[in-house]
Amino acid sequence: PIALRALPDHFAYAAKTVRQLITEAQQAGATCFLCTEKDLVKLRNIELQLPLYGVIMEAQPDTALNQLILQHKITQST
């Protein structure tokens, strides 16, 4: 079971929001919380009543995007 809640970047976790997250997770039958490493730092000292795990994310360069940027730079240079 999954309960999904997307929150904006730099979100400040108020007590009310944390209670809502816990309620939503329990109602969905979730067995843990999963968040970004950045949010893990904010949430790790809060009692969530379920295990909390952080997802390690890594940006991968997009070859097509890199080529487009380089082509644009070359076009601007000439």
Protein Blocks (a to p, Z undefined) as FASTA:
>chain_A
ZZdddddehiacdfklmmmmmmmmmmnopabdcddfklmmmmmmpcehiacddddddddd
dfklmmmmmmmmmmmmZZ
